[in-house]
Amino acid sequence: MTSRQLSRREFFAKIAVLGTSALAVNVTARAAKAKKAKKVKVSTPTAQRIGWDLAVQLYTFRDRSFYEALDVLVELGIRNVEPAFFLPLSKEQPDLKTGESLSLAQRREMKARLDDRGMKMPNYYAPVNGNTANFAKIFDFAKEMGVKTIVAEPPAGVFDELEKFCDKYQINLAIHNHPKSPDSKYWTPDNVLAVCKGRGKRIGACPDTGHYVRSGLDPVECLRKLKGRIITMHLKDVIESSKPEARDVPLGTGKAKYTEALTEVRAQKFRGVMTVEYEHLSTQLADDVAKCVKFVEDFAASLKSR
């Protein structure tokens, strides 16, 4: 065979074919990656039917990255995730955090990994502090990720500005409580209700029942006080009352009176995201979280016989 010089037209025709082939390879690789990701089969269908959509706060799995935790949640049958802004995104790049500091490409990859597994990110624990200049970045990120509720502990002085962002972006702000301490502004429901007073329905509470117990409060009474303001919840049970360091235990086995607590929120006609958070790291962590998930599903199933 004799060689000859390619004409200009032939050269560009070959380049076009190669470009199309490369694009096809990229699309095929992306499709194969999506195909390999196991989809969530929800393990709480009865709870879902009564309007309780379970999530897991990724502080629970803080010993691993966001991407590593997703596959654990798939096995648990949980389709909703609530990341925290200070947790790592990937094992390979531990300095990257799951929040508004990510680049556009990193955000798209984060969203794609959720989509591949049939998962959503309805809540985001965000760094909403006195720096109002950062609010736009936080809300932009939340909107891109499909967040419905930002969970945070903002100072009282920023709620006027916060409410404007909530209304503009159509995203809720749920105030979280930590155990009683000089640094914990919202350890009691009274403090939450004080900053909610006179505000619209997009400003409300994210009661953490375990932290109420750690603060020496009755979690059921706290939930009653917050009636009409509960936007989302952190489901947590702990082994001892009035001890900030009390360790977590599976729902229904501690001091948080979980059957009564769920009965109360059911009576309030609460519908929304309930986030399991389990702070005690151990080799049986996934099993303990599974017990929490099962408790909620079993409670929902028991309502048929009441």
Residue, then its C-alpha position, 0 to 999 in steps of 0.5 A: m500500500t502506498s502512503r499519501q498526504l491527507s487532504r485538509r478535508e480528510f484531516f478534519a473529517k478524521i478529527a471529527v470522527l475521533g472527537t465523536s469517539a472520545l465523547a462516546v467513550n466518556v458518555t459510556a464511562r459515565a453510564a457504566k459508573a452510574k450503572k455500578a452504583k447500587k440504588v436505594k431500596v427504601s427500608t421504611p415504606t410505612a413511615q414514608r406513607i405517614g409522611w416521615d422521610l428518614a435521613v441520616q446526619l453524616y456526623t454519624f459516619r464521621d470516621r469516613s468521607f461523604y462518598e464512603a458513607l453513601d454506600v453504607l446508607v444504601e445498604l441501610g435503605i436510607r435515601n436521604v442524607e444530611p451532611a455537615f459543612f465540616l465533614p470530608l467529601s472524599k477519602e482521596q481529598p480529605d481537605l475538601k468539605t461538603g459545603e459551599s466552598l466546593s467548586l462548581a465541578q465538585r458540586r456537580e460530582m457530589k450531586a451526580r453521586l447522589d443521583d446515581r444511587g437514587m438519593k437526595m440531600p433535603n437537609y444541610y447542616a450549615p455554618v450560618n453565623g454572624n457573617t451575613a456576607n456568606f449567606a448567599k454562598i450558603f443558600d446558592f449551594a443549598k439550592e444547587m443540591g436540592v436542599k429544602t431545609i438548612v439546619a443551623e444555630p444562628p445568632a439572634g441578630v441575623f434572623d431579619e436577614l436570614e428570613k429574607f434569604c429563606d423567602k427568596y430561595q424558598i428554603n427553610l431554616a431549622i434551629h438546632n439545639h446542643p446540650k446545655s452549656p455557656d456556648s449553646k444558645y438554643w438548648t431550651p425550646d424557649n430560646v428557639l421560640a423567642v427567635c421564631k416569634g413573629r416570623g413566617k413558617r420558613i423559620g422554625a426548629c430542628p429539635d434534637t431529642g437526645h440533646y434535650v435529655r443531656s440537658g436534663l429536659d423532658p424531650v416530650e415536653c420540649l416537642r409539645k412546646l415547639k408545636g407548630r414550629i417543628i420543620t425537621m428533627h434529629l432523632k437521638d436517644v441517650i443512656e443517661s439524663s443531665k449528662p452532656e457526655a452521655r453516650d448514644v444508644p439505639l432509639g427506644t433503649g435510652k432516656a428519651k421516651y421514644t414511643e411517647a416522643l413519636t406519638e407526640v409528633r404524630a399527634q402534631k401531624f408532623r410530616g417531613v424529614m426525620t434525621v437519625e444521628y448517632e454519635h457513638l462510634s463503634t465497630q457496630l455503628a451500622d447495626d446501631v443505626a439500623k436499629c434506630v431506623k427499624f424502631v421508626e418503621d415499627f412504630a409507624a407500622s404499629l399505628k394500624s393497630r391503634 
